[in-house]
Amino acid sequence: VEPTLGGMQADGSPYRGILFVGLMLTPDGPRVVEYNCRLGDPETQAVLPLVDCDWTGVFGAMARHDLSGIRLTVAQQHAATVVLASEGYPGSYPKGRVISGIEEAEATGALVFHAGTQQADSGDILTSGGRVLSITGRGDSLRAAVDQAYAGADAIHFEGKTLRRDIAHRAL
């Protein structure tokens, strides 16, 4: 990452903003897979909940090119995010299916992020995209974070709900 940032600086285009770096751990050490210069999901949903700061102030300071007064505190915790998708995703998928259990998921302590949802005139929350919701759990251990994410995911119901059951399995 540092050579990339150094190269941009040397070329007169210093990077300003939030840079998400996707890494793959290999036997030869970490390797950069991708850079995202946006707050993408679901990766960001497992990172930002651990950062305690005034995000409005951070973005304002970035716009002013002055981060000197900014302090970010990162919780010494773990986070894990599970995506709830519509059946058929990433291909064609149905829309308009009623979602229930969001409040119950939040009651587990999990964070629920809407991605492919819409609110009907009736007030119901409906599916409207392939990636419907992301559920983030936090905890003092990776196991606790994963368990909370899955508890939240299991509390939510909609016809055709699909999710991976192997999130963080290698690390655990």
GROMACS elastic network, one bead per residue, 0.5 to 0.9 nm:
[ bonds ]
;  ai    aj funct       b0    kb
    1     4     6  0.52692   500
    1     5     6  0.63887   500
    1     6     6  0.86088   500
    1    21     6  0.77806   500
    1    32     6  0.75172   500
    2     5     6  0.51237   500
    2     6     6  0.59267   500
    2     7     6  0.84288   500
    3     7     6  0.59566   500
    3     8     6  0.85734   500
    4     7     6  0.51092   500
    4     8     6  0.62817   500
    4     9     6  0.86445   500
    5     8     6  0.51586   500
    5     9     6  0.62111   500
    5    10     6  0.86452   500
    5    14     6  0.70208   500
    5    15     6  0.66940   500
    6     9     6  0.50425   500
    6    10     6  0.61138   500
    6    11     6  0.85973   500
    6    14     6  0.79937   500
    7    10     6  0.50130   500
    7    11     6  0.61277   500
    7    12     6  0.86821   500
    7    13     6  0.85722   500
    7    14     6  0.84003   500
    8    11     6  0.51044   500
    8    12     6  0.64130   500
    8    13     6  0.50718   500
    8    14     6  0.51594   500
    8    15     6  0.67103   500
    9    12     6  0.52021   500
    9    13     6  0.53860   500
    9    15     6  0.72820   500
   10    13     6  0.74031   500
   10    14     6  0.77803   500
   11    14     6  0.77653   500
   13    16     6  0.89827   500
   15    18     6  0.87312   500
   15    19     6  0.84898   500
   16    19     6  0.84632   500
   16    62     6  0.67520   500
   16    63     6  0.83633   500
   16    65     6  0.75359   500
   17    37     6  0.72446   500
   17    38     6  0.84003   500
   17    59     6  0.80456   500
   17    62     6  0.62706   500
   17    63     6  0.83354   500
   18    36     6  0.84358   500
   18    37     6  0.60835   500
   18    38     6  0.67738   500
   18    39     6  0.74376   500
   18    62     6  0.89631   500
   19    35     6  0.67631   500
   19    36     6  0.58632   500
   19    38     6  0.69358   500
   19    39     6  0.81512   500
   20    34     6  0.82335   500
   20    35     6  0.57746   500
   20    37     6  0.62958   500
   20    38     6  0.73423   500
   20    39     6  0.74222   500
   20    40     6  0.81937   500
   20    43     6  0.84740   500
   20    44     6  0.79492   500
   21    32     6  0.68419   500
   21    33     6  0.76224   500
   21    34     6  0.59526   500
   21    36     6  0.64309   500
   21    37     6  0.87386   500
   22    31     6  0.85046   500
   22    32     6  0.59714   500
   22    33     6  0.53509   500
   22    35     6  0.62087   500
   22    36     6  0.79406   500
   22    43     6  0.88295   500
   23    30     6  0.61807   500
   23    31     6  0.55058   500
   23    33     6  0.53908   500
   23    34     6  0.72141   500
   24    29     6  0.84561   500
   24    30     6  0.56167   500
   24    31     6  0.52934   500
   24    32     6  0.64707   500
   24    33     6  0.63813   500
   25    28     6  0.80356   500
   25    29     6  0.58859   500
   25    31     6  0.63584   500
   25    32     6  0.89520   500
   26    29     6  0.50854   500
   26    30     6  0.57595   500
   26    31     6  0.70260   500
   27    30     6  0.81873   500
   28    31     6  0.84504   500
   32    35     6  0.77115   500
   36    39     6  0.74259   500
   36    40     6  0.72240   500
   37    40     6  0.84001   500
   39    43     6  0.83018   500
   39    44     6  0.59621   500
   39    45     6  0.88197   500
   40    43     6  0.63165   500
   40    44     6  0.57225   500
   40    45     6  0.81794   500
   41    44     6  0.53272   500
   41    45     6  0.60598   500
   41    46     6  0.86820   500
   41   115     6  0.85312   500
   41   134     6  0.83402   500
   42    45     6  0.51787   500
   42    46     6  0.69178   500
   42    81     6  0.67873   500
   42    82     6  0.80992   500
   42    83     6  0.73399   500
   42   113     6  0.88852   500
   42   134     6  0.66862   500
   42   135     6  0.89705   500
   42   136     6  0.89841   500
   43    46     6  0.55633   500
   43    47     6  0.67478   500
   43    81     6  0.77136   500
   44    48     6  0.58434   500
   44    49     6  0.84419   500
   45    48     6  0.59321   500
   45    49     6  0.66785   500
   45    79     6  0.86590   500
   45    80     6  0.83617   500
   45    81     6  0.67869   500
   45   111     6  0.87537   500
   45   113     6  0.78068   500
   45   134     6  0.78446   500
   45   135     6  0.83688   500
   45   136     6  0.66826   500
   46    49     6  0.64568   500
   46    50     6  0.76846   500
   46    78     6  0.84529   500
   46    79     6  0.52876   500
   46    80     6  0.54581   500
   46    81     6  0.56334   500
   46   136     6  0.62855   500
   46   137     6  0.80708   500
   46   138     6  0.84528   500
   47    50     6  0.58100   500
   47    51     6  0.72025   500
   47    78     6  0.89320   500
   47    79     6  0.70976   500
   47    80     6  0.86657   500
   48    51     6  0.51746   500
   48    52     6  0.81476   500
   48    74     6  0.89005   500
   49    52     6  0.75997   500
   49    74     6  0.89844   500
   49    75     6  0.87229   500
   49    79     6  0.77852   500
   49   111     6  0.86599   500
   49   136     6  0.84784   500
   49   138     6  0.80796   500
   50    73     6  0.82579   500
   50    74     6  0.55456   500
   50    75     6  0.51559   500
   50    76     6  0.78815   500
   50    77     6  0.70398   500
   50    78     6  0.76746   500
   50    79     6  0.73755   500
   50   138     6  0.80779   500
   51    72     6  0.65672   500
   51    73     6  0.56870   500
   51    75     6  0.63134   500
   52    55     6  0.86221   500
   52    72     6  0.62324   500
   52    73     6  0.51714   500
   52    74     6  0.61920   500
   52    75     6  0.73453   500
   53    56     6  0.87689   500
   53    57     6  0.82365   500
   53    58     6  0.77538   500
   53    70     6  0.85226   500
   53    71     6  0.72045   500
   53    72     6  0.55749   500
   53    73     6  0.66984   500
   53    74     6  0.88695   500
   54    57     6  0.52975   500
   54    58     6  0.63151   500
   54    59     6  0.88526   500
   54    70     6  0.89105   500
   54    72     6  0.85934   500
   55    59     6  0.61102   500
   55    60     6  0.83972   500
   56    59     6  0.53079   500
   56    60     6  0.61066   500
   56    61     6  0.85714   500
   57    60     6  0.50298   500
   57    61     6  0.60374   500
   57    62     6  0.85595   500
   57    70     6  0.78417   500
   58    61     6  0.51306   500
   58    62     6  0.62167   500
   58    63     6  0.87040   500
   58    67     6  0.75242   500
   58    70     6  0.65498   500
   58    71     6  0.87241   500
   58    72     6  0.89120   500
   59    62     6  0.50130   500
   59    63     6  0.62263   500
   59    64     6  0.86669   500
   60    63     6  0.51046   500
   60    64     6  0.63106   500
   60    65     6  0.86046   500
   60    66     6  0.88203   500
   61    64     6  0.50108   500
   61    65     6  0.60084   500
   61    66     6  0.52377   500
   61    67     6  0.54648   500
   61    68     6  0.83858   500
   61    69     6  0.82256   500
   61    70     6  0.76041   500
   62    66     6  0.61960   500
   62    67     6  0.64018   500
   63    66     6  0.78460   500
   64    67     6  0.82433   500
   66    69     6  0.76056   500
   66    70     6  0.85170   500
   67    70     6  0.52630   500
   67    71     6  0.84848   500
   68    71     6  0.84218   500
   74    77     6  0.83280   500
   75    78     6  0.82255   500
   76   140     6  0.73683   500
   77   138     6  0.68588   500
   77   139     6  0.56318   500
   77   141     6  0.65729   500
   77   142     6  0.80074   500
   77   145     6  0.84831   500
   78   137     6  0.82906   500
   78   138     6  0.56279   500
   78   139     6  0.54530   500
   78   140     6  0.60639   500
   78   141     6  0.57835   500
   78   142     6  0.52804   500
   78   143     6  0.86346   500
   78   144     6  0.81070   500
   78   145     6  0.60061   500
   78   146     6  0.87743   500
   79   136     6  0.66777   500
   79   137     6  0.55540   500
   79   139     6  0.65676   500
   79   140     6  0.88524   500
   79   141     6  0.84862   500
   79   142     6  0.67693   500
   79   144     6  0.86638   500
   79   145     6  0.51836   500
   79   146     6  0.72800   500
   79   149     6  0.84868   500
   80   135     6  0.81863   500
   80   136     6  0.55050   500
   80   137     6  0.54629   500
   80   138     6  0.67088   500
   80   142     6  0.74762   500
   80   145     6  0.56317   500
   80   146     6  0.54447   500
   80   147     6  0.88898   500
   80   148     6  0.85243   500
   80   149     6  0.64661   500
   80   167     6  0.76937   500
   80   168     6  0.76460   500
   81   134     6  0.63737   500
   81   135     6  0.53659   500
   81   137     6  0.64615   500
   81   145     6  0.85603   500
   81   146     6  0.75898   500
   81   149     6  0.62069   500
   81   150     6  0.86474   500
   81   167     6  0.78521   500
   82   133     6  0.84816   500
   82   134     6  0.56085   500
   82   135     6  0.51988   500
   82   136     6  0.64886   500
   82   137     6  0.85777   500
   82   146     6  0.84149   500
   82   149     6  0.63145   500
   82   150     6  0.70538   500
   82   153     6  0.71582   500
   82   163     6  0.71298   500
   82   164     6  0.72630   500
   82   165     6  0.84662   500
   82   167     6  0.70046   500
   83   131     6  0.67255   500
   83   132     6  0.74823   500
   83   133     6  0.59622   500
   83   135     6  0.63544   500
   83   136     6  0.88304   500
   83   153     6  0.82328   500
   83   162     6  0.83953   500
   83   163     6  0.61023   500
   83   164     6  0.75636   500
   84   130     6  0.87166   500
   84   131     6  0.62220   500
   84   132     6  0.57035   500
   84   133     6  0.51959   500
   84   134     6  0.59759   500
   84   135     6  0.77136   500
   84   153     6  0.72394   500
   84   156     6  0.89218   500
   84   161     6  0.63142   500
   84   162     6  0.57699   500
   84   163     6  0.51106   500
   84   164     6  0.82278   500
   85    88     6  0.84522   500
   85    89     6  0.65536   500
   85    90     6  0.86879   500
   85   116     6  0.86765   500
   85   129     6  0.80599   500
   85   130     6  0.54832   500
   85   132     6  0.52048   500
   85   133     6  0.70583   500
   85   134     6  0.86895   500
   85   160     6  0.82038   500
   85   161     6  0.58736   500
   85   162     6  0.51617   500
   85   163     6  0.62055   500
   86    89     6  0.57330   500
   86    90     6  0.85803   500
   86    93     6  0.61015   500
   86    94     6  0.70427   500
   86    95     6  0.81483   500
   86   127     6  0.76757   500
   86   128     6  0.89091   500
   86   129     6  0.72853   500
   86   130     6  0.51408   500
   86   131     6  0.65067   500
   86   132     6  0.66235   500
   86   158     6  0.86405   500
   86   159     6  0.81942   500
   86   160     6  0.57522   500
   86   161     6  0.53321   500
   86   162     6  0.60373   500
   86   163     6  0.87599   500
   87    90     6  0.85912   500
   87    91     6  0.88789   500
   87    92     6  0.84403   500
   87    93     6  0.59145   500
   87    94     6  0.73864   500
   87   130     6  0.78321   500
   87   159     6  0.84292   500
   87   161     6  0.61512   500
   87   162     6  0.59908   500
   88    91     6  0.54060   500
   88    92     6  0.55591   500
   88    94     6  0.78344   500
   88   130     6  0.78329   500
   88   160     6  0.85527   500
   88   162     6  0.89219   500
   89    92     6  0.61167   500
   89    93     6  0.57564   500
   89   129     6  0.86451   500
   89   130     6  0.51252   500
   89   131     6  0.73972   500
   89   162     6  0.88414   500
   90    93     6  0.77687   500
   90   130     6  0.63917   500
   90   131     6  0.83318   500
   91   130     6  0.81685   500
   92   130     6  0.80071   500
   93   129     6  0.77086   500
   93   130     6  0.63916   500
   94    97     6  0.76123   500
   94   127     6  0.80282   500
   94   128     6  0.79041   500
   94   129     6  0.82324   500
   94   130     6  0.83504   500
   94   160     6  0.85437   500
   95   126     6  0.74908   500
   95   127     6  0.52502   500
   95   129     6  0.67217   500
   95   130     6  0.84754   500
   96   117     6  0.86456   500
   96   118     6  0.83550   500
   96   120     6  0.87645   500
   96   125     6  0.86936   500
   96   126     6  0.50758   500
   96   127     6  0.50596   500
   96   128     6  0.59824   500
   97   125     6  0.83271   500
   97   126     6  0.51608   500
   97   127     6  0.52108   500
   97   128     6  0.80040   500
   97   158     6  0.63614   500
   97   159     6  0.64306   500
   97   160     6  0.86385   500
   98   124     6  0.64947   500
   98   125     6  0.59685   500
   98   127     6  0.66181   500
   98   157     6  0.83019   500
   98   158     6  0.59060   500
   98   159     6  0.76447   500
   99   102     6  0.76562   500
   99   117     6  0.87628   500
   99   124     6  0.73220   500
   99   125     6  0.55556   500
   99   126     6  0.55564   500
   99   127     6  0.68844   500
   99   156     6  0.70633   500
   99   157     6  0.57327   500
   99   159     6  0.80990   500
  100   103     6  0.81747   500
  100   104     6  0.87112   500
  100   124     6  0.83535   500
  100   125     6  0.76490   500
  100   126     6  0.89859   500
  100   155     6  0.82832   500
  100   156     6  0.56860   500
  100   157     6  0.52397   500
  100   158     6  0.65771   500
  101   104     6  0.50267   500
  101   105     6  0.61274   500
  101   106     6  0.86654   500
  101   152     6  0.87187   500
  101   154     6  0.87441   500
  101   155     6  0.53919   500
  101   157     6  0.61276   500
  101   158     6  0.89699   500
  102   105     6  0.50543   500
  102   106     6  0.62845   500
  102   107     6  0.86191   500
  102   112     6  0.72635   500
  102   152     6  0.81039   500
  102   153     6  0.88695   500
  102   155     6  0.72172   500
  102   156     6  0.57074   500
  102   157     6  0.84123   500
  103   106     6  0.50878   500
  103   107     6  0.61625   500
  103   108     6  0.89382   500
  103   155     6  0.86731   500
  103   156     6  0.86201   500
  104   108     6  0.67170   500
  104   152     6  0.73691   500
  104   155     6  0.59786   500
  104   156     6  0.74982   500
  105   108     6  0.54114   500
  105   109     6  0.72811   500
  105   110     6  0.61872   500
  105   111     6  0.78211   500
  105   112     6  0.73757   500
  105   135     6  0.82807   500
  105   149     6  0.87659   500
  105   151     6  0.70691   500
  105   153     6  0.66781   500
  105   154     6  0.77254   500
  105   155     6  0.52073   500
  105   156     6  0.64262   500
  106   109     6  0.53119   500
  106   110     6  0.51236   500
  106   111     6  0.59901   500
  106   112     6  0.66138   500
  106   152     6  0.67160   500
  106   155     6  0.89845   500
  107   110     6  0.71909   500
  107   152     6  0.81329   500
  108   111     6  0.88329   500
  108   137     6  0.89215   500
  108   148     6  0.68344   500
  108   149     6  0.87378   500
  108   151     6  0.68506   500
  108   152     6  0.60723   500
  108   155     6  0.87565   500
  109   137     6  0.72031   500
  109   138     6  0.80907   500
  109   148     6  0.71281   500
  109   149     6  0.87488   500
  109   152     6  0.77823   500
  110   135     6  0.63881   500
  110   136     6  0.55032   500
  110   138     6  0.72015   500
  110   145     6  0.88581   500
  110   148     6  0.60761   500
  110   149     6  0.59503   500
  110   150     6  0.88509   500
  110   151     6  0.79649   500
  110   152     6  0.56477   500
  110   153     6  0.86426   500
  111   134     6  0.81322   500
  111   135     6  0.56649   500
  111   136     6  0.50267   500
  111   137     6  0.65414   500
  111   138     6  0.86521   500
  111   149     6  0.81243   500
  111   152     6  0.80260   500
  112   133     6  0.67609   500
  112   134     6  0.59216   500
  112   136     6  0.65880   500
  112   152     6  0.80232   500
  112   153     6  0.88363   500
  113   132     6  0.87751   500
  113   133     6  0.55849   500
  113   134     6  0.50644   500
  113   135     6  0.63427   500
  113   136     6  0.80002   500
  114   117     6  0.61027   500
  114   118     6  0.87977   500
  114   131     6  0.88361   500
  114   132     6  0.64826   500
  114   134     6  0.66396   500
  114   135     6  0.89921   500
  115   128     6  0.86316   500
  115   129     6  0.72615   500
  115   130     6  0.85929   500
  115   131     6  0.61483   500
  115   132     6  0.51416   500
  115   133     6  0.53499   500
  115   134     6  0.72654   500
  116   126     6  0.84822   500
  116   127     6  0.59789   500
  116   130     6  0.63516   500
  116   131     6  0.56196   500
  116   133     6  0.66609   500
  117   125     6  0.65096   500
  117   126     6  0.54494   500
  117   129     6  0.65197   500
  117   131     6  0.88329   500
  117   132     6  0.58912   500
  117   133     6  0.75488   500
  118   124     6  0.83906   500
  118   125     6  0.57198   500
  118   126     6  0.53125   500
  118   127     6  0.65206   500
  118   128     6  0.61366   500
  119   122     6  0.78890   500
  119   123     6  0.58574   500
  119   124     6  0.57212   500
  119   126     6  0.60618   500
  119   127     6  0.89013   500
  120   123     6  0.52266   500
  120   124     6  0.53064   500
  120   125     6  0.62385   500
  120   126     6  0.67811   500
  121   124     6  0.74206   500
  122   125     6  0.88235   500
  126   132     6  0.89626   500
  126   158     6  0.85993   500
  127   130     6  0.81372   500
  127   131     6  0.88879   500
  127   132     6  0.60998   500
  127   133     6  0.89032   500
  127   158     6  0.81048   500
  128   131     6  0.87084   500
  128   132     6  0.71006   500
  129   132     6  0.56437   500
  131   134     6  0.78212   500
  132   161     6  0.88301   500
  133   153     6  0.88978   500
  134   153     6  0.82160   500
  135   148     6  0.88667   500
  135   149     6  0.55885   500
  135   150     6  0.77602   500
  135   152     6  0.64286   500
  135   153     6  0.61043   500
  136   145     6  0.77968   500
  136   146     6  0.82457   500
  136   148     6  0.76370   500
  136   149     6  0.50780   500
  136   150     6  0.85775   500
  136   152     6  0.80219   500
  136   153     6  0.88496   500
  137   144     6  0.77988   500
  137   146     6  0.61145   500
  137   147     6  0.73119   500
  137   150     6  0.78092   500
  137   151     6  0.86294   500
  137   152     6  0.78025   500
  138   141     6  0.82386   500
  138   142     6  0.80272   500
  138   144     6  0.69642   500
  138   146     6  0.76029   500
  138   147     6  0.89309   500
  138   148     6  0.68035   500
  138   149     6  0.76058   500
  139   142     6  0.67058   500
  139   143     6  0.78068   500
  139   146     6  0.82356   500
  139   147     6  0.89152   500
  139   148     6  0.77912   500
  140   143     6  0.84444   500
  140   144     6  0.65484   500
  140   145     6  0.73720   500
  141   144     6  0.51884   500
  141   145     6  0.63846   500
  141   146     6  0.87043   500
  142   145     6  0.50705   500
  142   146     6  0.61001   500
  142   147     6  0.84638   500
  142   168     6  0.80570   500
  142   171     6  0.82220   500
  142   172     6  0.73488   500
  143   146     6  0.51941   500
  143   147     6  0.60038   500
  143   148     6  0.85559   500
  143   168     6  0.86424   500
  143   172     6  0.68391   500
  144   147     6  0.51039   500
  144   148     6  0.61298   500
  144   149     6  0.86184   500
  145   148     6  0.52080   500
  145   149     6  0.62076   500
  145   150     6  0.87114   500
  146   149     6  0.50909   500
  146   150     6  0.62043   500
  146   151     6  0.85228   500
  146   167     6  0.74510   500
  146   168     6  0.73759   500
  147   150     6  0.52312   500
  147   151     6  0.60348   500
  147   152     6  0.86002   500
  148   151     6  0.50047   500
  148   152     6  0.61774   500
  148   153     6  0.85329   500
  149   152     6  0.52208   500
  149   153     6  0.61389   500
  149   154     6  0.86145   500
  150   154     6  0.58898   500
  150   155     6  0.84757   500
  150   165     6  0.83168   500
  151   154     6  0.51762   500
  151   155     6  0.63414   500
  152   155     6  0.52284   500
  152   156     6  0.68657   500
  153   156     6  0.55206   500
  153   157     6  0.83416   500
  153   163     6  0.84816   500
  154   157     6  0.74475   500
  156   161     6  0.88446   500
  157   160     6  0.88286   500
  157   161     6  0.69213   500
  158   161     6  0.56048   500
  164   167     6  0.66218   500
  165   169     6  0.85489   500
  166   169     6  0.52129   500
  166   170     6  0.82356   500
  167   170     6  0.82108   500
  168   171     6  0.53126   500
  168   172     6  0.62098   500
  169   172     6  0.50803   500
